[in-house]
Amino acid sequence: MKFRVKLDNSVAVGGVDLHCHPQDIEKVTNIVLSLEEKISVKKDGETYLLEPKVILYFEAVENKIFVYTEEEVYETNWKLYELEKRFDESSFFRCSKSMILNIEWIEKVAPGFNGRFEASLLNNEKVIISRQYAKVLKQKLQIGGGK
């Protein structure tokens, strides 16, 4: 299969139009779906595509957004609120004003001071879940009884 990219000023920002032969529709659809799931990040001038499952958390530091994996730290051009919206129906949740955490990487959660929680991650890092977002954590992890 051959790909060509053409600039088209009539396409909306963030939009992409794909044209393919009917015989290739399944292949093209699978390629697009695999790209939609991944997120672009940068490190040392190179761009990488990461699958969300390898991301521990996103953190905002001095107007930059960093993407943490088990072994690497990348940077992304996404804004934290955009990432929160993009991963709304996933294992990611806003755990503080400056962080979005992947609950798949939480090993254990312990109560902290002033209604906060401390999450120990599988890579031995510790992350604070602020009081404001503790309810969301409880819902995601289904902690406690009731509705």
N, C-alpha and C positions, 0 to 999 in steps of 0.2 A: 504494500500500500504506500502511496506517495502522498506527502503533505506539502502544501504551499500556504504561506501566510501572506496576505495582502492587506495593506493599510486601507481603511475605508472610513472616511470622516462622517459618513451618515450613520454608522453604528454607534449606539449609545455607549458612553463610558461604562466599562465593566461588562459589556455585552460582546458576545462572539456568535457569528453566524457560521454554521458548518454546512457544507454541501457535499453530498457523497452519492455514489451509485447505489441503487436499491440493494444490490448484492452485498454491499459493505456496511449496511446500516447496523447490524448486530456488532460487528467489530468496532465501529466508530462509537456506538453507544457505550460499550464496555470501557473503551479508552477514556471517554468523557467522565463516566461514573467514577473510575479510579482516580482521575485528576481532581474531581470535586471533593473527594474525601481527604485528600492530602492538603497540606498547608505549606506555602512557600516561605522559606527562611533563608537568612544569609549568614555567612561566616567567612572571614578572610577574602572578601570580594567574590565569593562563589555563592550561587543559589542552589538550595537543596529543597526537595519535596519530602516532607515528613508525614508519616501516617499518624493520626491523632493518638493511637494507642501507645506510642513510644514517648509521648510528651508527658512529663510530670506536672509541669505548671507553666503558666505565663506570668511574667512579673513586669510591672511598670517601674522604671527607675530613671529619674531625671529626664522625662519626656521621651524615653526609649522603651520599647517593649522587647523583653528577652524571653526566649523559649528554652526551657530547661528539659533535657533528656537525662537519662541515667549517666551518660558519660560526657555530654557536650552541652555547650551553651551557645545558642544562636540568637540572631536579632531578626525581627520582622517589622514590616511596614504597617501591619494591621494595628488598629487602635484596640484598647482593651474592651471597650463597649461593643466593638464590631465582633471581636472574638467571642464575647459573652453571648451575643445574639446568634452567631454562626453555630455555636456548640450548645445552644439552649436545650435541645432534646437529646443530650448525650451524658456521658459520665463526668463532664466538666461542670464546675459551678464556681461562682464568685465567692471567695472565702474572705476577702478583705478589699479595701478600697483599691489596692494596688496589685491584687493577685487573683488569678483564676486557676483552680486546682483540679486535677484529674483524680477522682475518688478511686479509680482502679489502682492507684499507686499507694493508697493509704493502707498501712499495716494495722495501726491501732489509733484510737482517739481517746484522749484523757481530758477531763475538765481542767480548766485553767482558772486564772483570777478574773473577777468581774464579769462572769458569764461567758468568757472566751473558752475555746478548746485548743488543745495542742494535738496536732496530727503527726504521728511518726510515719514516715514514708518507707517504702521497701528498700530504698537506697540509704537508709539511716539518717536522712535529713529530717528536721523537725520544722513544721509550719504552723503558724498561729492562725486560727479561724476566729475572726473578730465576732464580738457579741451580736453585731448587726446581722451577720450571716449565719449564726449558729442554727437558727430555725431551718434554713435551707439545707444545711448539713444533715440535720436530724431527718428531714424528709427524704433526702437522697439515700441515706444509709438506713432508713426506716427504723430509727432509734425511738424507743418509747412506744407506748400503746396509744389507744384512742384513734381518732379519725385523722 
